[in-house]
């Protein structure tokens, strides 16, 4: 199955990378974090329902799910044709900022 990133998810991933750079995290460590996130996301092509239901997004009725990788939540939903990554959310933030 195809995995598609929304613009919001791409922007949040870039914000996370920029924040890690701002905090002085070495580029090698940032690359490792991003690689781990992308590896986990790629696994959704074969196992779409790997993640748990995301309760904070239940009112949106798209049946959002989440995968955890380190301190990040990967937010997604599944259709007949694709898995849509809607957010990559640092779980150390307030969950009300999460978007679906």
C-alpha positions as CSV (number, residue, x, y, z in Angstrom):
1,X,0.0,0.0,0.0
2,X,1.1,3.5,-0.7
3,X,2.2,5.8,2.1
4,X,1.5,9.5,1.6
5,X,2.7,12.4,3.7
6,X,0.5,15.5,4.1
7,X,2.0,18.9,3.8
8,X,1.4,19.4,7.6
9,X,3.3,16.2,8.4
10,X,6.3,17.3,6.2
11,X,6.3,20.7,7.8
12,X,6.2,19.3,11.3
13,X,9.1,16.9,10.6
14,X,11.1,19.8,9.3
15,X,10.3,21.9,12.4
16,X,11.4,19.0,14.6
17,X,14.7,18.7,12.7
18,X,15.2,22.5,13.0
19,X,14.5,22.4,16.7
20,X,17.0,19.6,17.2
21,X,19.6,21.6,15.4
22,X,18.8,24.7,17.5
23,X,19.4,22.5,20.6
24,X,22.8,21.6,19.2
25,X,22.1,18.0,18.6
26,X,24.8,16.5,16.2
27,X,23.7,16.0,12.6
28,X,24.5,12.3,12.9
29,X,22.0,11.9,15.7
30,X,19.4,13.9,13.9
31,X,19.9,11.7,10.8
32,X,19.5,8.6,13.0
33,X,16.2,10.0,14.5
34,X,14.8,10.8,11.0
35,X,15.9,7.4,9.7
36,X,14.2,5.7,12.6
37,X,11.0,7.7,12.0
38,X,11.0,6.9,8.2
39,X,11.7,3.2,8.8
40,X,8.7,3.0,11.2
41,X,6.5,4.9,8.6
42,X,7.6,2.6,5.8
43,X,6.4,-0.4,7.8
44,X,2.9,1.0,7.4
45,X,2.9,0.0,3.7
46,X,2.7,-3.6,4.8
47,X,1.0,-3.4,8.2
48,X,-1.4,-0.5,8.1
49,X,-3.1,-1.2,11.5
50,X,0.1,-1.6,13.4
51,X,-0.6,1.5,15.5
52,X,-3.2,2.1,18.2
53,X,-6.2,4.4,17.9
54,X,-5.5,8.0,18.6
55,X,-8.0,9.1,21.2
56,X,-7.3,12.9,20.9
57,X,-8.4,12.8,17.2
58,X,-11.4,10.6,17.6
59,X,-13.8,13.5,17.0
60,X,-12.4,13.9,13.4
61,X,-13.9,10.5,12.6
62,X,-11.1,9.4,10.2
63,X,-10.1,6.7,12.7
64,X,-6.6,8.2,13.2
65,X,-4.0,5.9,14.5
66,X,-0.6,6.5,16.1
67,X,2.8,4.8,16.1
68,X,5.4,5.7,18.6
69,X,9.1,6.2,17.7
70,X,11.3,7.6,20.5
71,X,9.5,10.7,21.7
72,X,7.5,11.1,18.5
73,X,4.0,10.1,17.6
74,X,3.4,9.3,13.9
75,X,-0.3,10.2,13.3
76,X,-2.0,8.5,10.3
77,X,-5.2,7.1,8.9
78,X,-5.9,4.4,6.4
79,X,-8.1,4.4,3.3
80,X,-8.7,1.7,0.7
81,X,-5.7,2.9,-1.4
82,X,-3.2,4.6,0.9
83,X,-1.9,5.3,4.4
84,X,-1.9,9.1,5.0
85,X,0.7,10.4,7.5
86,X,-1.0,13.5,8.9
87,X,1.4,14.6,11.6
88,X,4.7,13.8,13.2
89,X,4.3,15.1,16.7
90,X,6.8,15.4,19.5
91,X,5.0,13.8,22.3
92,X,6.7,16.1,24.8
93,X,4.3,18.8,23.5
94,X,0.7,19.4,24.6
95,X,-1.5,16.8,22.8
96,X,-4.1,19.5,22.0
97,X,-1.6,20.8,19.4
98,X,-1.8,17.6,17.5
99,X,-3.4,17.8,14.0
100,X,-5.1,15.1,12.1
